[in-house]
Amino acid sequence: GALASKYVNKRFDPLRSYQLYNVIFVITTLLAVGLLKSEQMWFMIYPFSAIWGFFFGFKGPVDITIYTTIIPHGRESELMGIKALCIGALTWAPTLLITLLNEYSGVEMNYCLALLSLFFFIAVLVSLRIESYKKAMMHAKKYDREHHHTGIHTVASSGSLGTLTTLHTAMRNVQENQNTIDSSLLVEGTK
């Protein structure tokens, strides 16, 4: 899946690849819900598992490509941290919902799987709000041009982000002061 994502990203763009794998997840999950109702059809779980596995491998590189190319320069650490937080905090939500519905409410597993496709469908709808991948990249580059020249990428009044911004500014000031001191020592040494 990861190798195929490289080709599809080049052929189309990462945003279209993202939409493609989410649509395929929705379609295959709904097909599985329809086909896997009876025990006689359980052998079909293997082709579905192969398709899901392939596109799960496809998903990782596409997600990272989109995210890293539209992040404004200088904000990579904080935004990748937010991405990691969202992944850690939200990936268990569909699984928990399906388990609660199946185990405690008595909802059949095929209906729970159908609910899972709803999450992928919502991802497609959200991604359709992005006009184009190129425009998103241009927006990030424009942000870079407007904000990166100061050396301070974000302004925050409180919290750890404000502390990091202050630390970054302090480090830059220390470097500038050190360069000034080094230059004055060179001038004094030549007298």
N, C-alpha and C positions, 0 to 999 in steps of 0.2 A: 503494500500500500504506500509506503513512504517513497519508494522509487517512482511509482505512478504519479504521486502528487507533484513531483518535480516536473514531469512532462506536462501534466495538466496545467500547472501554474504558468509554464512558459507558453503553452498553446492559448490559454485564455488569460485570466489573471487570478491571483489568490482569492479575491472576493467571490468570483464566479465558482471557483473550486470549492470554497466554503459552502456556498449555496447548493452546489451539486451534491456534496456528500450528505448534507442534511436532508435534502429531498430524497436521496436514495435510502437513507436511514428510515425516513417516514414510510416510504413505499414498501421496503422490505419488512418492516415491522408490522405494517397493516396486512401484508400478504401472509406473514407468519401467523398473525392472529386468526386469519380466515382459514388457513390450511392446517394448522396444528390443533384443531378442535378435537379430533378423535385420536385414539391411541394407534390406529392403523397408519396414521400419517406422521407419527413421531420420527420416522427415518428422515424426514425433510428438515429436521433440526440441523443436520450436518451441512447442507448447502447454505442455509441461513446463517449458521455460525461462521462459515467461511467468508460469506459476503460481509457480515458485520465485522469480523476480524480484519479483513482487507481494508475496509473503510475506517476502522479505528486506527490502523496504521497510517492511513491517508490523512486523517484528521490532525494529528500532532504537528507535522511540518507546515501544513496550511495555516493552522492557528498561529503558530509562532511567526511565520512569514508575514502574515497580515499585521500582527500586533507589533512586531519590531520595526516594520517599515513605516508605520504611521505614527509612531511615538516621536514627539519632538525631541531633538537632541538635548541632552542634559537632564532629561526626566526619566531615563530608562530604568534606573534603580527603583524609584518610587512606583512607577506604573507597572513594572514587572512584579513588584511586591504586591500591588493591588490585584494583579492577575492571579498570583499564587494564592492569595487570600480567598479570592472568589472561587477558585478551583477547589481549595480545601473546604470552604464553607458551603458550597452549593452542589458539589457532585454527589453528595450523599442524599440530597433532598428527593430526587425522583425514586431512588431505591427505597428510602424510608416510606415514602407515600405508597408505593406499590406493596411493600411488606405490610403496612398498616391496613390497607384495603383488603389484601388477600387473607391475612392471618386473623384480623380482628373483625372485619366487616363481612367476611364471607364472599367477597367479590371474586369471581373466577379469574384465573391467571391470564387468560386471553384478553379479558377486558382491561386488566391492569397493564398488559403490554401495549394495548391500544392507547392507553393514557400516556405511556412513555413516548409514543410518537408525537404527542401534543407538544412536548418540550422541544423536540427537534423542529417542529413546525413553527413554534414561537421564535426559535433562533433564525429561521428563514425570514419570517416577517420582520424581525428587527434588522437583519442584514439588508433587507430591501430599502430601508430608510437611508442607507449610504448610497448616494447618487452613483459614484464610480470610485474605483480603487485609485485611479490616477488623481482624481480631485482630492481624495483623502490624503494622498502622499504630498500633493502640492500644498495643501493646507498646513501639513506638518512642517514642510520646508519654509513656508511663509512665516510660521510661528518662530522657527529657528532664526530666520533673518531679523525678525523684530525683537526677539528677546535674548538671543544668545550673545550678542555683542557686549552686554554688560557684565557677563560672568556670573550673574545671578539668574537662575532659570525660573525660580518661583518666589513669590513673596507670600510669606505666611506669618501671621501674627502670634501664633502659639502652637504648641505641640512639637512633636519630634521633627516635623518638616521645617518649622521655623528654626529649630535648633540646628538642623543640618545646613540650612541656608546661612545662618549666622556663622557656623563653623567654616563653611566654604569661603565666605567673605573674609573671615579672620585669617584663614590660611593664605588667601590671595594677598592680603595686606602684609602678612609676615614675609611672604616671598618678595613683594615689592620693596619692603623695608630692608631686607637682607641684600637685595641687589643694589640698593642705594648705599648701604654701608660698605659693601664690597667695592663699589665704584669710588667712594670717597677714600678708602684705604689705598687704592691704586694711585689715586691722584696725590695723596700725601706721601706715598712711598717714592714717587718720582721727584719730589722737591729736594 
